[in-house]
């Protein structure tokens, strides 16, 4: 029901499962998934915590709790702790490494996140979430709330409101300063209205003071503002740009109002300072052109950030992901040729079978995220190609026209990526890409063959590419759909923690209930160890094991254990439970991860 999008029905089914079997931690994990899907985050946390209490050694329960806690303000450290425990309990499961990497990616720790995703892909080369999010790390992606560190013990809404207020102040300030500077200069120099222009400038300064006080009152977390500015350099640059614009405008107005005034500064009379005119013009340029210059620098920096070609490989892999039917002979419960029945482990099954068993793993979501991110990345590559062609064409035209033939090589990475991904759904992208190739050919023809129409065609095509991008951006903004910019990149977050619980069959329960000898196997610094133990099976399907103190000390360092028992009623049968052991008050609680059932060799098999 979760996979079909029927969250309310899934919630009812999971609630019924918890009532039918209150000791089932799997039921509580499913309940947590359903509650998270419909937006009941506190209830989802409570259900996930209940699952952990029922089976503290369950990696899936730890995974579910960590996945839901990362969305709760102020509990990021707990989410990271639960994710680390899940990876420790089940290092062979790719989802555990993906969650740890997701937490790193959300904090913009790209190197650590990339290591986690690559480890997950070594375990499952077709994992869609690992592919999509690894592509984001290669692009050096940062989430929308870049200014907020999820580990901060503060509600992200508070920092979001503070950022909004500061951004509005910066935007209003820079726009007002730019318009006022241009208007005052025109009034004083063109219409000879110097005194009136001066009074208008003073009025603008008063209005800026009122705007500053108004927006400052909306910021209720001033103590966190310096950290916010440090985490998001572009946000800090925007705020600093507003301050610089106000200071530049005040200085420009002071110079214009000084003795010798606006009327004499451009002419630089003999009695004036030689640098006053240049300073006046520079301050005016900062006030008027500071905002467009910062926007251009940011656009160029965002275009050249990361490795889009490498990221496209992973996006395309996730977008091309398909789940194929599994082999019936490899399903759980089937007896292997060696005489052992694998009754619990999902890590060694084929990928397709594992995804079918975990119905909440929506592979289609990974495919959609991969396609969307691939389209945005192709626009980033187009922007790179355009930003290379413009300076190459201008430099060749000014210095050596024959050097323009190098522009033919500029579109090659873009065309190669287009061919590899076969991403042809965006017709705007196809038109812009064709115009970019036309621009390269035109510049090469104009420089190499000396054709004037070639230069005109090349620079005209470059202008047309900019126009197509502007139209595509305006269309996306108008319709409220993802546009051709980095902010449209999305992180893939598939549901985690829905894997079925490994249950002990009646044969396994019988073996541990009547066994005269139980053996506990664990590892320490000197290698594997085995000790005799006593074990019982709990109602929730865990093993309670009593062993010596040396086993307890080793298990604290490495909780992976195996518990072996022979069935005295079925003399030739044995059961082995591989799982995670955690120390309780007086016993070891072993949560099963894999159950093996086999037979001792008979007399005819002794050799």
ABEGO torsion letter per residue (X at the ends): XAAAGBAAAAAAAAAAAAAABAABAAAAAAAAAAAAAAGBAAAAAAAAAAAAAABAABAAAAAAAAAAAAABBGAAAAAAAAAAAAAAABAABAAAAAAAAAAAAAAGBAAAAAAAAAAAAAABAABAAAAAAAAAAAAGBBBABAABBAABBBBAAAAAAAAAAAAAAAAAAAAAAAAAAAAAAAAAAAAGBAAAAAAAAAAAAAAAAAAAAAAAAABABAAAAAAAAAABAAAAAAAAAAAAAAAAAAAAAAAAABBGEAAAAAAGBAABBAAAAAAAAAAAAAAAAAAAAAAAAAAAAAAABEBAAAAAAAAAAAAABBBBBBBAAABBGBBBAAGBBBAABAAABBAAAAAAABAABBAAAAAAAAAAAAAAAAAAAAAAAAAAAAAAAAAAAAABAAAAAAAAAAAAAAAAAAAAAGBAABAAAAAAAAAAAAAAAAAAAAAAAGBAAAAAAAAAAAAAAAAAAAAAAAAAAAAGBBBBBAAABBBBBBBBGABBBBBBBAAAAAAAAABABBBBBBBBAAEBBBBBBBBBBBAAGBBBBBBBAAAAAAAAABABBBBBBBBAABAABBBBBBBBBBBBAABBBBBBABBBBBBBBBAAAAX
